[in-house]
Amino acid sequence: MGTVSPVIARSTRIKKSKRADAVFLGLLRQLLDTFEDQEEGVRKSLDSEYLHDLRIAVRRTRTLLAHANKTLPAHEVKYFAKEFRWLSDVTGSARDIDVQLLHFDELVQRLPKTQHDDLVPLHNYICERQRAEYRTLNEIMNSIRYRQLICKWRAFSTMTPRTSHKRSNAMRAIGDIAPTYVAEVWGKTEKQGRKLKPYAADNAFHDLRKTGKKLRYLLEFFKDVIPKISVKKIMRDLKHLLERLGSYQDYVVQKDFLVRCRADIVASQTDTTPLDRALKQLIAESVGDEVRLKRDCIIAWQQFSAYAERKCIKKLLRTSQHHRPKKIRLQK
């Protein structure tokens, strides 16, 4: 299997006084190592966790690049931001089908035992789709665009920070600017969290999940240099919130998938009455799940935001507003 989670593994702590550009490049380098650890497993379809962990490394990289405009060369940041968005897009379908297969047994158990065999055609359909998606993934990973991206990423992340830099944050101490990154993403998280209502559209929950992941990644990246707050507590509540939002997103994706599958399979096969009946039943029963899962998300948000606002984020906001810029020279 792939790594359990491609969290940045550091042998030494990041010092608050370290130059921001050196910290960013070091983190990008470690993310590349994690990414490359997953490649062979994805190519050979060894386990779905390899693709899962590869995509996490891509998301973490994109989060870091989103805050690198004033720290690393603009042209390179723009290029990598565009390419990693592409990589995230083209690997999404394979991960979606992996998730459907991982949850298939749970889906079967929602039906009476007398109907379990009715879903065999669906299982065969999912397996066929998975094989096709991984063939496409291999074509992508063998493409010139992909190989150039990895080669340029390695060269960029291993370059030596310059002794002088045009980017305004490059030579500043990471401890001076990291709190602003967290505070900015928290502001967006809070705005989106307030929109969670029982009647809110699916994308309101999905948007909060995406931003919440970015907040989690930043807290993990810069936990050594942000003010002494209860990072463990806020991370525990944040992970719980993301789990609830993830469950709701899985429900939304699965419901849409079942609707599409029903149309595709029924159109391509002659005798689909048992399968059609089973899929209709599963889709109809999912309505009750939506109400419950939305409620769980709203409760988890209320728990997380109450503690974050009271104990953590206000301190970060004060810190980010009062830090004076301080440039750090490279030591010879």
Secondary structure, DSSP 4 states (H G I P E B T S, - for coil): ---S------SSPPPTTSBHHHHHHHHHHHHHHHHHHHHHHHHTT--HHHHHHHHHHHHHHHHHHTT-TTTS-HHHHHHHHHHHHHHHHHHHHHHHHHHHHHTHHHHHHTS-GGGGGGGHHHHHHHHHHHHHHHHHHHHHHTSHHHHHHHHHHHHHHTSPPPSS-SSTTTTBBHHHHHHHHHHHHHHHHHHHHTT--TT--HHHHHHHHHHHHHHHHHHHHTTTTS-S--HHHHHHHHHHHHHHHHHHHHHHHHHHHHHHHHHHHHHH-S--HHHHHHHHHHHHHHHHHHHHHHHHHHHHHHHHHHHIIIIIIHHHHHHHHHPPP-B-PPP-
